[in-house]
């Protein structure tokens, strides 16, 4: 058994998945509290969906998902500025492309996450297919917190 290592307790990077849904914004707020208390970096991650079918039909998919990412980043920046004097949280906003699960796995790997926080799925179909949160937990690579 190795001895105590100074400065290595607790997470250094907490990844929170955001997509604009109410549950993802609650997850981001919860993750911000964890990051503040642990003096960790909060990495807010938006995964831009790759919608091949929509693109094939001429839908402006890339532009729409870029607008969502920009809107989320602006909303998060405004929220952080409002509480800046009370709560100091180091945070970054990242955008990845792909399906939500693969994008969050890539983000957590690339950012060397110590923990992942996501909102509970608000989709009824996930009862049958499996939510992103359940898939992240089953991957068993990081502690995963699911916020209702």
Short mmCIF file of the C-alpha atoms (twelve columns), coordinates in Angstrom:
data_MODEL
# 
_entry.id   MODEL 
# 
loop_
_atom_site.group_PDB 
_atom_site.id 
_atom_site.type_symbol 
_atom_site.label_atom_id 
_atom_site.label_alt_id 
_atom_site.label_comp_id 
_atom_site.label_asym_id 
_atom_site.label_seq_id 
_atom_site.Cartn_x 
_atom_site.Cartn_y 
_atom_site.Cartn_z 
_atom_site.pdbx_PDB_model_num 
ATOM 1   C CA . UNK A 1   0.000   0.000  0.000   1 
ATOM 2   C CA . UNK A 2   1.403   3.379  -0.972  1 
ATOM 3   C CA . UNK A 3   1.406   6.368  1.343   1 
ATOM 4   C CA . UNK A 4   -0.670  9.517  1.145   1 
ATOM 5   C CA . UNK A 5   0.087   11.730 -1.864  1 
ATOM 6   C CA . UNK A 6   -0.294  15.451 -1.217  1 
ATOM 7   C CA . UNK A 7   -2.491  17.284 -3.705  1 
ATOM 8   C CA . UNK A 8   -3.919  14.245 -5.466  1 
ATOM 9   C CA . UNK A 9   -7.142  13.765 -3.512  1 
ATOM 10  C CA . UNK A 10  -10.375 14.564 -5.272  1 
ATOM 11  C CA . UNK A 11  -11.078 15.160 -8.938  1 
ATOM 12  C CA . UNK A 12  -8.964  17.540 -11.017 1 
ATOM 13  C CA . UNK A 13  -11.321 17.633 -14.022 1 
ATOM 14  C CA . UNK A 14  -15.095 17.172 -13.926 1 
ATOM 15  C CA . UNK A 15  -16.853 16.781 -17.283 1 
ATOM 16  C CA . UNK A 16  -20.514 17.797 -17.484 1 
ATOM 17  C CA . UNK A 17  -22.571 17.071 -20.587 1 
ATOM 18  C CA . UNK A 18  -24.857 19.932 -21.639 1 
ATOM 19  C CA . UNK A 19  -27.392 20.011 -24.448 1 
ATOM 20  C CA . UNK A 20  -29.733 22.802 -23.387 1 
ATOM 21  C CA . UNK A 21  -32.274 20.502 -21.713 1 
ATOM 22  C CA . UNK A 22  -33.403 21.332 -18.191 1 
ATOM 23  C CA . UNK A 23  -31.799 18.179 -16.776 1 
ATOM 24  C CA . UNK A 24  -28.446 18.915 -18.456 1 
ATOM 25  C CA . UNK A 25  -28.437 22.459 -17.061 1 
ATOM 26  C CA . UNK A 26  -29.174 21.061 -13.575 1 
ATOM 27  C CA . UNK A 27  -26.292 18.625 -14.105 1 
ATOM 28  C CA . UNK A 28  -24.012 21.533 -15.064 1 
ATOM 29  C CA . UNK A 29  -25.026 23.444 -11.919 1 
ATOM 30  C CA . UNK A 30  -24.417 20.364 -9.761  1 
ATOM 31  C CA . UNK A 31  -21.029 19.783 -11.435 1 
ATOM 32  C CA . UNK A 32  -20.136 23.452 -10.882 1 
ATOM 33  C CA . UNK A 33  -20.758 23.009 -7.152  1 
ATOM 34  C CA . UNK A 34  -18.560 19.915 -7.105  1 
ATOM 35  C CA . UNK A 35  -15.818 21.695 -9.049  1 
ATOM 36  C CA . UNK A 36  -15.945 24.700 -6.733  1 
ATOM 37  C CA . UNK A 37  -15.721 22.582 -3.574  1 
ATOM 38  C CA . UNK A 38  -12.959 20.367 -5.002  1 
ATOM 39  C CA . UNK A 39  -11.088 23.215 -6.709  1 
ATOM 40  C CA . UNK A 40  -11.375 21.207 -9.932  1 
ATOM 41  C CA . UNK A 41  -11.702 22.358 -13.519 1 
ATOM 42  C CA . UNK A 42  -15.276 22.140 -14.811 1 
ATOM 43  C CA . UNK A 43  -15.320 21.071 -18.468 1 
ATOM 44  C CA . UNK A 44  -18.772 21.714 -19.936 1 
ATOM 45  C CA . UNK A 45  -19.216 19.585 -23.045 1 
ATOM 46  C CA . UNK A 46  -21.782 19.967 -25.800 1 
ATOM 47  C CA . UNK A 47  -21.855 17.117 -28.306 1 
ATOM 48  C CA . UNK A 48  -22.981 18.290 -31.729 1 
ATOM 49  C CA . UNK A 49  -25.077 15.534 -33.266 1 
ATOM 50  C CA . UNK A 50  -24.091 14.230 -36.668 1 
ATOM 51  C CA . UNK A 51  -27.391 13.936 -38.490 1 
ATOM 52  C CA . UNK A 52  -26.543 12.333 -41.824 1 
ATOM 53  C CA . UNK A 53  -30.205 11.846 -42.775 1 
ATOM 54  C CA . UNK A 54  -31.023 15.523 -42.208 1 
ATOM 55  C CA . UNK A 55  -27.978 16.627 -44.176 1 
ATOM 56  C CA . UNK A 56  -28.933 14.321 -47.041 1 
ATOM 57  C CA . UNK A 57  -32.342 16.002 -47.242 1 
ATOM 58  C CA . UNK A 58  -30.734 19.429 -47.434 1 
ATOM 59  C CA . UNK A 59  -31.322 20.502 -43.843 1 
ATOM 60  C CA . UNK A 60  -28.771 23.041 -42.541 1 
ATOM 61  C CA . UNK A 61  -27.667 20.680 -39.737 1 
ATOM 62  C CA . UNK A 62  -24.156 21.988 -39.121 1 
ATOM 63  C CA . UNK A 63  -25.334 25.577 -38.840 1 
ATOM 64  C CA . UNK A 64  -28.137 24.675 -36.459 1 
ATOM 65  C CA . UNK A 65  -25.880 22.697 -34.127 1 
ATOM 66  C CA . UNK A 66  -23.268 25.480 -34.220 1 
ATOM 67  C CA . UNK A 67  -25.970 27.945 -33.149 1 
ATOM 68  C CA . UNK A 68  -26.958 25.645 -30.280 1 
ATOM 69  C CA . UNK A 69  -23.333 25.400 -29.145 1 
ATOM 70  C CA . UNK A 70  -22.871 29.175 -29.331 1 
ATOM 71  C CA . UNK A 71  -26.136 29.755 -27.459 1 
ATOM 72  C CA . UNK A 72  -25.172 27.298 -24.705 1 
ATOM 73  C CA . UNK A 73  -21.730 28.866 -24.355 1 
ATOM 74  C CA . UNK A 74  -23.260 32.346 -24.097 1 
ATOM 75  C CA . UNK A 75  -25.863 31.204 -21.543 1 
ATOM 76  C CA . UNK A 76  -23.189 29.504 -19.428 1 
ATOM 77  C CA . UNK A 77  -20.897 32.535 -19.646 1 
ATOM 78  C CA . UNK A 78  -23.746 34.832 -18.498 1 
ATOM 79  C CA . UNK A 79  -24.595 32.515 -15.594 1 
ATOM 80  C CA . UNK A 80  -20.944 32.334 -14.530 1 
ATOM 81  C CA . UNK A 81  -20.613 36.127 -14.612 1 
ATOM 82  C CA . UNK A 82  -23.742 36.556 -12.433 1 
ATOM 83  C CA . UNK A 83  -22.340 34.383 -9.644  1 
ATOM 84  C CA . UNK A 84  -18.681 35.271 -10.140 1 
ATOM 85  C CA . UNK A 85  -18.378 37.272 -6.924  1 
ATOM 86  C CA . UNK A 86  -19.942 34.523 -4.805  1 
ATOM 87  C CA . UNK A 87  -18.734 31.323 -6.463  1 
ATOM 88  C CA . UNK A 88  -15.386 31.050 -8.172  1 
ATOM 89  C CA . UNK A 89  -15.311 28.118 -10.572 1 
ATOM 90  C CA . UNK A 90  -12.688 27.442 -13.210 1 
ATOM 91  C CA . UNK A 91  -14.521 26.286 -16.304 1 
ATOM 92  C CA . UNK A 92  -14.123 25.674 -20.020 1 
ATOM 93  C CA . UNK A 93  -16.647 25.014 -22.767 1 
ATOM 94  C CA . UNK A 94  -15.905 22.303 -25.326 1 
ATOM 95  C CA . UNK A 95  -17.768 21.095 -28.399 1 
ATOM 96  C CA . UNK A 96  -17.378 17.562 -29.742 1 
ATOM 97  C CA . UNK A 97  -19.142 15.925 -32.692 1 
ATOM 98  C CA . UNK A 98  -20.927 12.591 -32.809 1 
ATOM 99  C CA . UNK A 99  -23.638 10.829 -30.888 1 
ATOM 100 C CA . UNK A 100 -23.954 11.930 -27.263 1 
ATOM 101 C CA . UNK A 101 -22.391 8.810  -25.744 1 
ATOM 102 C CA . UNK A 102 -19.374 8.631  -28.074 1 
ATOM 103 C CA . UNK A 103 -18.854 12.393 -27.807 1 
ATOM 104 C CA . UNK A 104 -18.849 12.344 -24.004 1 
ATOM 105 C CA . UNK A 105 -16.491 9.352  -23.954 1 
ATOM 106 C CA . UNK A 106 -14.118 11.194 -26.315 1 
ATOM 107 C CA . UNK A 107 -14.362 14.345 -24.209 1 
ATOM 108 C CA . UNK A 108 -13.735 12.508 -20.938 1 
ATOM 109 C CA . UNK A 109 -10.730 10.701 -22.440 1 
ATOM 110 C CA . UNK A 110 -9.251  13.760 -24.144 1 
ATOM 111 C CA . UNK A 111 -9.754  16.029 -21.116 1 
ATOM 112 C CA . UNK A 112 -8.531  13.325 -18.715 1 
ATOM 113 C CA . UNK A 113 -11.732 13.506 -16.681 1 
ATOM 114 C CA . UNK A 114 -11.838 12.229 -13.132 1 
ATOM 115 C CA . UNK A 115 -15.646 12.305 -13.054 1 
ATOM 116 C CA . UNK A 116 -18.576 12.740 -15.451 1 
ATOM 117 C CA . UNK A 117 -21.897 14.420 -14.610 1 
ATOM 118 C CA . UNK A 118 -24.930 14.170 -16.883 1 
ATOM 119 C CA . UNK A 119 -28.622 14.897 -16.648 1 
ATOM 120 C CA . UNK A 120 -31.170 12.100 -16.588 1 
ATOM 121 C CA . UNK A 121 -32.678 11.384 -19.983 1 
ATOM 122 C CA . UNK A 122 -35.954 13.138 -20.700 1 
ATOM 123 C CA . UNK A 123 -36.736 10.829 -23.633 1 
ATOM 124 C CA . UNK A 124 -39.260 8.023  -23.265 1 
ATOM 125 C CA . UNK A 125 -37.455 5.935  -25.890 1 
ATOM 126 C CA . UNK A 126 -34.432 5.551  -23.648 1 
ATOM 127 C CA . UNK A 127 -36.357 3.120  -21.451 1 
ATOM 128 C CA . UNK A 128 -35.961 0.632  -24.279 1 
ATOM 129 C CA . UNK A 129 -32.662 1.591  -25.920 1 
ATOM 130 C CA . UNK A 130 -30.708 2.779  -22.888 1 
ATOM 131 C CA . UNK A 131 -29.815 6.316  -21.973 1 
ATOM 132 C CA . UNK A 132 -26.437 7.960  -22.380 1 
ATOM 133 C CA . UNK A 133 -26.125 7.996  -18.578 1 
ATOM 134 C CA . UNK A 134 -26.677 4.245  -18.293 1 
ATOM 135 C CA . UNK A 135 -24.156 3.585  -21.065 1 
ATOM 136 C CA . UNK A 136 -21.569 5.806  -19.322 1 
ATOM 137 C CA . UNK A 137 -22.098 3.985  -16.034 1 
ATOM 138 C CA . UNK A 138 -21.791 0.602  -17.753 1 
ATOM 139 C CA . UNK A 139 -18.531 1.710  -19.403 1 
ATOM 140 C CA . UNK A 140 -17.066 1.802  -15.882 1 
ATOM 141 C CA . UNK A 141 -14.267 4.197  -16.783 1 
ATOM 142 C CA . UNK A 142 -15.135 7.140  -14.507 1 
ATOM 143 C CA . UNK A 143 -17.411 7.863  -11.586 1 
ATOM 144 C CA . UNK A 144 -20.675 9.010  -13.203 1 
ATOM 145 C CA . UNK A 145 -23.267 11.155 -11.451 1 
ATOM 146 C CA . UNK A 146 -26.738 11.315 -12.981 1 
ATOM 147 C CA . UNK A 147 -28.719 14.413 -11.980 1 
ATOM 148 C CA . UNK A 148 -32.529 14.224 -12.266 1 
# 
